[in-house]
């Protein structure tokens, strides 16, 4: 019996190297050019990286931070670090200096791999940190790199001296392979540690849930420093699928990503709706429209608007798939790809409305909705309560944080999301507990209102917040970003909402803005909007 065989994430890459050694790993260099490798070659480079890290003192129990983009070396660190029994800490380069410094120190990162372009951030973090060795990852020759950091080595120089073979030991599967920190808008980031076992099982679940195989081409667009890029780097190796690593990019610079997406025939990618909206706008501006009919665009962070899903399907044939999760859930909890056959043929509007819900839990995860007393609510699609989640890759505590009990109920994680679950098992979020609008004793879903506003083709983005009201407790205020060259009025926005909302639910105020504030990982930052609104209103 193999019951005691340890589930190590390193074995995912070993599988790819043995069975798919010629499958490509395509990566974007720091100079913007593209390079090509294979799983066979990557296994050798991971062996070299393991030797290099070991020579610096990395061993079981060590903590290695990674401050990098979606790069080749970041991908390799995903396997080399846990392969040594150490823990790879994701360092979110978009966090503020204080929060990022907190993460480095709270995780007690002794070693940090840092991309050459991010040395200025590392130099600010160095003072007062636990880091005893900075490891610069660079395409530029080390002789041409200048830094004020002390205790610096250059990864490629170290790797060049090492053997292409490494006798990896089987690591105890309960060992933390990775660590990430939440990026909420209040309080300090909270540490979530992911074991080898949790990450391995999560990989199996999402590979099955997204029906990924070795004929697919996977592009992790979600940052690899944020919730493991939703497990896509591990999924690519486990499936033996070609992977395309886009390196450094921004939502405002989608040209290189869009071109690689088409040229490399990507079939599975992930990202926030804001990223995919930028990709769609770029494609719309081109003279020729690509055929992306094999592409599955896994959209998370916030609910994708129907206009985005329709836009990709009508223009390119690509399917936008809504998935839901969080830092505490490794992250995937639900996936909404296909409509269950038992539901039969739905009217078009009903089908789109169902497709933008969070979907059905992947195998291994349990969900329930509870009222404020903790009583489970019926699965009727109407009863709203807090969504609780448990499973083999769901956190049960935060790292070195004693006062986290309010977010956990035994082995259930309290998501803070308000949701309903229907008779067919589809989960639909209606709000965050902190964002739900309580007006006159009734709840108004800000998410549903945002999506209804974005159903108007003139609207690019929308956000709805609750503001205090003496008579009704709270009232909705809408912030709207229009597409370039489009115009509309507040009354027209409210009129468009009447199909789905009662007149009393409509926002009293509609503000037109050029952009919406976002957190470091691209989520709408409604806290900033509330602060701005209350400031404006005195």
SETI-935111 format. One line per 5 residues: number of its first residue (from 1); their letters; for each residue x, y, z of C-alpha. Coordinates in pm, 1 decimal. Example, Ala and Ser with C-alpha at 12.3 -4.5 7.8 and 13.67 -1.06 7.14 Angstrom:
! residues 2
1 = as = 1230.0:-450.0:780.0  1367.0:-106.0:714.0
This chain:
! residues 538
1 = xxxxx = 0.0:0.0:0.0  115.9:354.0:-74.5  -83.7:518.9:202.4  229.9:673.8:350.8  356.3:814.1:18.0
6 = xxxxx = 401.1:1186.0:73.9  219.4:1438.4:-145.3  499.5:1679.5:-238.5  449.3:1965.6:-485.3  794.5:1890.0:-626.2
11 = xxxxx = 651.8:1564.7:-762.9  425.4:1767.1:-994.3  729.7:1902.9:-1177.3  902.0:1564.4:-1161.5  596.5:1416.6:-1336.1
16 = xxxxx = 616.8:1681.9:-1611.4  993.2:1633.8:-1656.5  966.7:1254.6:-1684.3  652.9:1230.0:-1896.3  651.5:1560.6:-2088.1
21 = xxxxx = 1022.2:1653.5:-2110.8  984.9:1832.3:-2447.0  671.8:2031.4:-2356.0  755.6:2401.4:-2365.9  793.2:2649.8:-2083.9
26 = xxxxx = 778.9:2992.9:-2250.0  885.7:3293.9:-2045.4  925.7:3669.2:-2083.0  1266.8:3805.4:-1986.7  1333.2:4127.2:-1798.0
31 = xxxxx = 1420.5:4298.7:-2128.7  1076.8:4213.3:-2268.4  1204.9:3944.3:-2504.5  1066.2:3590.6:-2490.7  1264.2:3276.8:-2415.4
36 = xxxxx = 1187.9:2906.5:-2444.4  1265.1:2611.7:-2226.5  1114.0:2267.5:-2164.6  1003.9:2074.2:-1859.5  1310.2:1854.6:-1903.2
41 = xxxxx = 1537.6:2158.1:-1891.0  1341.9:2317.1:-1605.9  1393.0:2006.2:-1391.8  1767.3:2046.0:-1441.0  1751.3:2415.6:-1352.4
46 = xxxxx = 1547.5:2337.9:-1041.0  1820.1:2091.8:-938.8  2079.7:2367.0:-991.0  1867.6:2611.6:-789.8  1830.6:2358.5:-507.9
51 = xxxxx = 2209.2:2314.0:-494.6  2258.6:2691.4:-501.7  2012.1:2751.8:-218.9  2156.1:2463.1:-15.4  2503.2:2614.5:-51.7
56 = xxxxx = 2369.7:2930.8:112.9  2227.5:2737.2:406.6  1867.9:2679.5:298.7  1747.8:2359.6:464.1  1428.0:2201.4:598.1
61 = xxxxx = 1249.8:2462.8:807.1  1410.3:2760.5:631.4  1198.1:3045.0:499.8  1272.5:3187.4:154.0  1091.1:3499.0:37.9
66 = xxxxx = 1040.3:3562.7:-333.7  1001.7:3919.0:-463.3  946.8:3870.8:-834.4  708.7:3892.2:-1128.7  556.9:3596.7:-1319.7
71 = xxxxx = 901.9:3489.4:-1431.5  1093.0:3175.1:-1516.8  1295.9:3186.8:-1195.0  983.0:3246.3:-987.6  830.9:2935.9:-1148.5
76 = xxxxx = 1144.1:2736.8:-1063.5  1141.8:2860.1:-703.2  788.7:2721.1:-671.1  951.9:2375.3:-682.1  1311.2:2418.6:-565.0
81 = xxxxx = 1224.5:2580.3:-231.0  961.3:2330.8:-107.1  1171.3:2052.7:-262.9  1430.9:2132.1:4.9  1170.6:2114.9:282.1
86 = xxxxx = 1176.4:2494.3:310.0  884.5:2737.2:280.4  850.7:2985.9:-6.3  695.8:3313.7:112.7  512.8:3516.1:-150.0
91 = xxxxx = 615.2:3882.0:-118.2  348.1:4101.6:-272.2  545.6:4377.7:-440.5  232.9:4595.2:-457.9  198.1:4620.4:-81.3
96 = xxxxx = 304.7:4941.3:87.0  654.1:4950.8:233.7  530.7:4910.4:593.7  307.2:4612.7:515.0  568.8:4439.6:300.8
101 = xxxxx = 827.2:4490.8:572.2  583.3:4340.2:821.2  541.3:4030.9:599.8  918.0:3980.6:569.1  968.3:4006.5:943.2
106 = xxxxx = 654.1:3820.9:1055.4  741.6:3524.5:832.1  1105.5:3549.6:949.2  1231.2:3522.4:593.1  1603.7:3448.1:621.5
111 = xxxxx = 1664.0:3446.8:247.3  1497.4:3656.1:-22.9  1514.3:3599.7:-397.6  1460.5:3938.8:-562.0  1425.8:4028.3:-928.8
116 = xxxxx = 1678.0:4285.9:-1050.0  1398.6:4535.5:-1129.4  1277.0:4522.3:-769.8  1608.4:4596.4:-598.7  1489.2:4944.8:-492.2
121 = xxxxx = 1207.2:4780.7:-293.6  1449.5:4529.5:-140.0  1689.0:4806.0:-41.8  1411.4:4978.3:154.2  1315.9:4650.5:324.1
126 = xxxxx = 1668.8:4557.1:426.1  1696.3:4776.8:734.8  1579.6:4592.3:1043.2  1476.1:4276.3:858.3  1556.2:3913.3:940.4
131 = xxxxx = 1707.4:3862.7:595.1  2062.3:3733.4:609.3  2102.1:3665.2:236.0  1969.8:3858.2:-63.7  1966.7:3651.6:-383.2
136 = xxxxx = 1939.6:3861.9:-699.0  1757.8:3698.8:-992.3  1865.6:3869.5:-1312.5  1908.4:3832.7:-1685.7  2159.5:4118.6:-1672.4
141 = xxxxx = 2522.5:4010.9:-1604.3  2596.2:4050.7:-1232.8  2895.3:4276.1:-1312.2  2650.6:4535.4:-1448.8  2417.3:4538.5:-1145.6
146 = xxxxx = 2464.1:4790.3:-868.4  2287.4:4772.1:-531.1  2329.1:4905.8:-179.5  2220.8:4571.4:-32.7  2470.9:4384.5:179.4
151 = xxxxx = 2508.4:4005.7:176.3  2420.3:3980.8:-193.7  2470.3:3685.3:-427.1  2354.9:3642.8:-785.5  2132.4:3344.0:-852.9
156 = xxxxx = 2236.2:3269.0:-1210.9  2606.8:3286.0:-1116.5  2547.9:3039.7:-833.2  2336.9:2805.8:-1044.9  2596.3:2796.8:-1323.5
161 = xxxxx = 2839.3:2626.0:-1084.9  2597.9:2352.2:-977.7  2509.0:2001.2:-1090.1  2197.9:1931.5:-1299.5  2108.8:1647.0:-1063.6
166 = xxxxx = 1986.2:1669.7:-706.0  1885.4:1382.7:-480.8  1564.0:1531.5:-343.7  1425.8:1361.1:-34.7  1054.1:1302.2:15.3
171 = xxxxx = 937.0:1588.3:235.1  674.5:1531.1:502.9  351.7:1638.4:331.4  235.6:1843.8:629.8  538.6:2071.9:582.7
176 = xxxxx = 450.3:2423.1:466.9  543.5:2449.9:99.5  426.0:2809.3:59.2  307.7:3104.6:262.9  104.8:3404.8:161.5
181 = xxxxx = -34.7:3706.4:340.5  -380.8:3854.2:303.4  -416.4:4193.1:139.8  -720.3:4332.0:316.8  -779.7:4704.8:357.2
186 = xxxxx = -779.3:4697.4:738.3  -520.7:4577.4:988.2  -189.6:4408.5:922.9  -160.4:4132.6:657.3  -242.2:3790.9:802.4
191 = xxxxx = -25.5:3488.4:722.8  -171.8:3178.7:558.8  56.2:2876.9:526.3  -8.5:2611.1:259.0  117.3:2258.5:319.3
196 = xxxxx = 254.1:2034.2:44.5  -51.1:1813.1:88.2  -298.8:2101.1:63.9  -132.9:2242.4:-248.1  -109.5:1900.8:-414.5
201 = xxxxx = -476.6:1817.6:-350.3  -580.2:2167.2:-460.1  -390.2:2112.8:-785.9  -573.7:1787.4:-852.8  -910.5:1949.8:-782.1
206 = xxxxx = -867.8:2252.7:-1008.6  -714.8:2043.7:-1286.8  -1029.6:1832.1:-1285.1  -1262.0:2127.8:-1229.1  -1121.1:2318.1:-1527.4
211 = xxxxx = -1077.9:2002.0:-1737.3  -711.8:2077.7:-1804.0  -490.2:1831.8:-1992.9  -160.2:1814.6:-2176.0  -305.0:1964.1:-2495.1
216 = xxxxx = -371.5:2288.7:-2308.6  -152.9:2599.6:-2296.0  -166.2:2776.6:-1959.3  -83.2:3141.6:-1893.2  -79.6:3248.4:-1525.6
221 = xxxxx = -171.1:3616.7:-1551.5  -268.3:3651.7:-1185.0  50.2:3752.9:-1000.1  255.6:3456.9:-881.1  318.2:3654.8:-561.5
226 = xxxxx = -55.4:3644.9:-479.1  -227.6:3324.1:-364.8  4.7:3109.2:-576.9  -142.0:3253.7:-897.2  -446.7:3047.7:-799.1
231 = xxxxx = -245.4:2725.1:-831.7  -189.7:2764.6:-1207.1  189.9:2705.1:-1201.5  134.9:2373.3:-1020.8  -160.8:2285.7:-1243.4
236 = xxxxx = 47.0:2337.0:-1558.4  318.8:2099.1:-1439.6  75.5:1843.0:-1301.7  -115.1:1835.5:-1630.3  201.2:1834.4:-1843.6
241 = xxxxx = 63.2:2140.5:-2022.2  269.0:2405.2:-2198.3  301.2:2711.9:-1976.4  351.7:3075.1:-2079.7  497.5:3302.8:-1810.8
246 = xxxxx = 422.9:3668.2:-1895.4  686.5:3826.7:-1671.5  635.3:4189.9:-1579.2  327.4:4369.3:-1712.0  46.6:4599.1:-1604.3
251 = xxxxx = -322.4:4635.0:-1682.3  -233.9:4944.0:-1885.2  13.8:4753.3:-2101.9  -166.8:4448.1:-2237.8  -9.5:4453.3:-2585.6
256 = xxxxx = 270.0:4201.4:-2524.1  39.2:3978.5:-2319.4  -233.6:3983.7:-2583.2  14.9:3906.2:-2861.4  165.9:3615.0:-2667.3
261 = xxxxx = -183.2:3494.1:-2580.1  -262.2:3464.3:-2950.6  81.3:3356.6:-3078.9  123.0:3080.2:-2819.1  -241.3:2968.3:-2859.1
266 = xxxxx = -318.5:2996.9:-2488.9  -622.9:2794.6:-2382.5  -635.9:2859.0:-2005.6  -555.7:3187.2:-1829.5  -650.4:3353.3:-1503.9
271 = xxxxx = -700.1:3711.1:-1394.5  -922.5:3970.3:-1235.3  -1205.7:4118.6:-1447.0  -1007.6:4444.1:-1472.2  -722.9:4257.2:-1643.5
276 = xxxxx = -952.9:4073.0:-1882.5  -1138.6:4397.3:-1958.0  -806.2:4548.4:-2064.8  -731.7:4244.7:-2279.5  -1073.4:4266.7:-2445.7
281 = xxxxx = -1033.1:4639.1:-2514.1  -693.1:4572.2:-2672.1  -835.4:4298.4:-2896.2  -1124.4:4523.8:-3000.1  -877.0:4785.1:-3117.8
286 = xxxxx = -694.4:4543.8:-3352.4  -758.7:4515.5:-3725.3  -800.5:4138.7:-3706.6  -990.1:3954.5:-3433.8  -821.8:3633.2:-3313.7
291 = xxxxx = -1006.1:3304.3:-3281.2  -992.1:3219.5:-2910.9  -1266.5:2958.5:-2917.5  -1052.7:2711.1:-2719.5  -972.6:2964.7:-2446.8
296 = xxxxx = -1108.8:2944.7:-2093.4  -1051.2:3269.5:-1906.3  -1078.9:3199.9:-1535.1  -1198.3:3522.1:-1374.1  -1174.0:3579.4:-999.9
301 = xxxxx = -1130.9:3855.0:-742.1  -1472.5:4005.1:-819.6  -1775.2:3890.3:-1017.7  -1721.2:3933.2:-1394.3  -1983.1:4155.7:-1557.2
306 = xxxxx = -2204.8:3995.2:-1818.6  -2081.7:4254.3:-2067.8  -1729.0:4112.7:-2028.3  -1842.9:3751.4:-2066.5  -2057.7:3834.2:-2368.2
311 = xxxxx = -1785.7:4050.5:-2518.7  -1528.2:3770.4:-2520.8  -1770.7:3507.4:-2644.7  -1917.3:3723.6:-2922.6  -1587.1:3874.2:-3036.8
316 = xxxxx = -1337.9:3588.4:-2996.1  -1529.5:3276.2:-2893.7  -1347.5:3265.0:-2557.9  -1534.5:3149.8:-2249.3  -1506.7:3352.7:-1928.0
321 = xxxxx = -1538.1:3120.1:-1629.4  -1612.7:3264.9:-1289.1  -1417.8:3108.6:-1002.1  -1423.0:3201.4:-634.9  -1172.6:3174.8:-354.5
326 = xxxxx = -949.5:3363.8:-113.3  -602.1:3364.9:37.1  -736.2:3139.9:311.7  -859.7:2879.3:60.5  -541.9:2817.3:-149.3
331 = xxxxx = -759.7:2968.0:-323.7  -1015.4:2786.1:-541.3  -1349.0:2698.0:-378.0  -1601.0:2709.0:-662.0  -1589.0:2707.0:-1042.5
336 = xxxxx = -1875.6:2805.7:-1272.9  -1811.4:2673.2:-1619.1  -2107.5:2480.8:-1751.3  -2474.6:2490.9:-1660.9  -2592.0:2166.6:-1502.8
341 = xxxxx = -2799.3:1954.4:-1744.8  -3069.2:1912.2:-1479.0  -3153.8:2281.6:-1517.4  -3253.5:2231.1:-1880.0  -3260.5:2509.9:-2136.0
346 = xxxxx = -3260.1:2846.9:-1963.9  -3367.5:3177.7:-2112.0  -3063.5:3377.8:-2226.4  -3080.4:3634.6:-1945.0  -3128.3:3363.3:-1683.0
351 = xxxxx = -2833.4:3166.2:-1823.3  -2601.5:3468.1:-1810.9  -2720.9:3552.2:-1461.1  -2637.6:3198.3:-1349.9  -2297.2:3203.9:-1523.6
356 = xxxxx = -2184.3:3510.8:-1332.9  -2256.8:3346.4:-998.3  -1963.8:3191.2:-813.4  -2058.9:2839.0:-924.6  -2037.7:2493.6:-770.7
361 = xxxxx = -1774.4:2378.0:-516.3  -1488.0:2171.0:-656.9  -1446.9:1818.2:-521.9  -1308.7:1822.1:-168.4  -1466.7:2147.7:-51.3
366 = xxxxx = -1780.0:2188.1:159.6  -1978.0:2511.3:186.4  -2275.8:2630.5:386.1  -2456.6:2956.3:456.7  -2539.7:3046.7:817.0
371 = xxxxx = -2740.1:3313.2:998.0  -2587.3:3534.8:1271.5  -2649.4:3262.2:1531.6  -2454.6:3005.4:1326.2  -2766.7:2815.5:1217.0
376 = xxxxx = -2737.2:2671.6:864.5  -2980.8:2827.2:618.5  -3173.7:2636.0:350.8  -3039.5:2598.6:-1.5  -3325.8:2783.0:-164.2
381 = xxxxx = -3142.8:3056.8:-355.3  -3305.1:3320.1:-132.1  -3182.0:3277.4:224.1  -2882.5:3508.1:265.8  -2616.6:3454.6:529.2
386 = xxxxx = -2242.1:3428.9:579.6  -2062.8:3171.8:364.4  -1855.6:2916.3:560.4  -1604.1:2686.2:391.0  -1399.9:2382.7:491.1
391 = xxxxx = -1183.2:2125.7:317.6  -831.8:1980.1:297.0  -679.8:2302.9:159.9  -883.7:2552.9:364.7  -699.0:2735.3:643.9
396 = xxxxx = -800.7:2669.3:1003.3  -589.3:2945.6:1160.6  -363.4:3237.2:1072.6  11.8:3212.7:1126.8  119.8:3336.0:1470.7
401 = xxxxx = -203.0:3527.1:1527.0  -386.1:3455.1:1851.0  -695.6:3667.4:1792.4  -819.5:3505.2:1469.7  -1096.5:3296.5:1630.3
406 = xxxxx = -1369.2:3522.9:1490.3  -1274.1:3410.1:1138.0  -1285.8:3038.1:1219.6  -1559.8:2814.8:1357.0  -1392.7:2482.9:1430.1
411 = xxxxx = -1265.9:2360.5:1093.0  -1492.5:2604.1:904.1  -1346.1:2929.7:772.0  -1581.2:3226.5:800.6  -1546.4:3402.4:466.1
416 = xxxxx = -1710.2:3734.5:556.7  -1906.8:3702.1:232.5  -2286.4:3716.7:222.8  -2420.3:3446.0:-8.0  -2709.0:3226.0:-109.7
421 = xxxxx = -2690.5:2865.4:-226.6  -2963.0:2744.2:-461.5  -3124.4:2403.1:-493.5  -2878.1:2301.6:-766.4  -2578.6:2382.8:-542.7
426 = xxxxx = -2471.3:2707.7:-710.1  -2316.3:2960.1:-473.5  -2390.8:3327.8:-537.6  -2230.3:3604.9:-336.9  -2456.3:3899.9:-274.7
431 = xxxxx = -2204.8:4112.6:-82.7  -1930.4:4134.5:174.1  -2064.1:4158.0:529.6  -1887.4:4493.6:554.4  -2030.2:4614.9:220.0
436 = xxxxx = -2391.9:4496.7:229.1  -2637.6:4787.9:217.1  -2902.0:4776.1:491.8  -3169.6:5025.0:395.5  -3498.8:5048.9:581.0
441 = xxxxx = -3452.7:4702.0:726.8  -3396.2:4543.3:383.1  -3068.7:4427.3:222.9  -2960.1:4565.1:-113.4  -2685.9:4374.2:-295.6
446 = xxxxx = -2410.2:4610.9:-407.1  -2265.9:4337.4:-633.1  -2595.4:4285.6:-817.2  -2636.5:4661.3:-857.4  -2281.3:4701.9:-991.1
451 = xxxxx = -2335.9:4430.8:-1249.5  -2672.6:4573.9:-1350.6  -2507.8:4911.9:-1410.5  -2232.7:4743.0:-1615.5  -2495.2:4575.0:-1833.5
456 = xxxxx = -2509.9:4911.9:-2009.8  -2254.4:4888.8:-2295.3  -2155.0:5252.7:-2232.2  -2024.7:5159.3:-1885.0  -1676.1:5017.3:-1829.7
461 = xxxxx = -1680.2:4976.5:-1450.2  -1906.0:5048.3:-1154.1  -1887.1:5038.1:-776.1  -2171.7:5073.3:-527.8  -2116.0:5158.9:-161.9
466 = xxxxx = -2335.3:5205.6:144.5  -2337.2:5547.6:309.8  -2507.8:5645.2:637.6  -2860.0:5785.5:619.2  -3058.2:5927.5:913.6
471 = xxxxx = -3393.3:5799.2:789.1  -3304.7:5467.4:623.9  -2981.0:5373.2:812.6  -2791.4:5332.7:483.7  -2840.1:5424.5:119.8
476 = xxxxx = -2652.6:5316.3:-195.9  -2418.0:5550.7:-383.1  -2290.5:5446.6:-727.3  -1956.2:5533.7:-885.1  -1945.9:5483.0:-1262.5
481 = xxxxx = -1658.1:5473.9:-1512.0  -1773.4:5520.2:-1872.4  -1606.8:5376.2:-2179.7  -1397.2:5621.0:-2376.7  -1612.3:5852.5:-2587.0
486 = xxxxx = -1940.0:5751.3:-2417.4  -2177.6:5965.8:-2215.0  -2487.8:5913.6:-2001.9  -2664.4:6075.2:-1706.1  -2740.5:5974.6:-1348.0
491 = xxxxx = -3111.2:5951.7:-1433.4  -3035.6:5716.7:-1724.0  -2827.8:5496.1:-1492.5  -3116.1:5478.9:-1244.3  -3367.2:5411.2:-1521.1
496 = xxxxx = -3155.6:5118.8:-1641.8  -3168.1:4965.3:-1294.6  -3548.9:4957.9:-1278.4  -3561.4:4623.4:-1460.4  -3395.9:4451.9:-1162.2
501 = xxxxx = -3442.6:4685.0:-864.2  -3736.7:4851.9:-695.9  -3750.6:5229.9:-715.7  -3670.9:5269.4:-343.9  -3350.6:5066.4:-391.5
506 = xxxxx = -3202.5:5294.5:-657.6  -2892.2:5498.1:-565.5  -2965.4:5852.0:-452.9  -2626.7:5963.0:-585.6  -2450.1:5855.3:-906.9
511 = xxxxx = -2094.5:5987.1:-944.1  -1906.4:5964.9:-1274.6  -1530.3:5911.2:-1225.0  -1235.2:5829.2:-1449.8  -1113.7:5533.9:-1240.5
516 = xxxxx = -1194.1:5334.8:-928.5  -954.8:5280.6:-636.6  -816.4:4928.9:-605.7  -620.2:4724.0:-355.1  -272.1:4587.6:-426.8
521 = xxxxx = -423.2:4282.3:-600.6  -677.1:4468.2:-813.8  -988.8:4439.7:-598.7  -1219.7:4736.5:-566.1  -1127.1:4931.7:-252.8
526 = xxxxx = -1466.8:5043.5:-127.4  -1316.2:5165.5:197.3  -1142.0:5441.9:0.5  -1466.1:5530.2:-177.1  -1654.9:5551.0:151.9
531 = xxxxx = -1383.7:5770.5:302.2  -1385.6:5997.1:-2.7  -1764.6:6024.0:-2.0  -1790.2:6103.4:367.2  -1512.2:6357.3:326.3
536 = xxx = -1689.3:6521.3:33.8  -2012.8:6535.4:229.3  -1842.2:6670.4:537.1
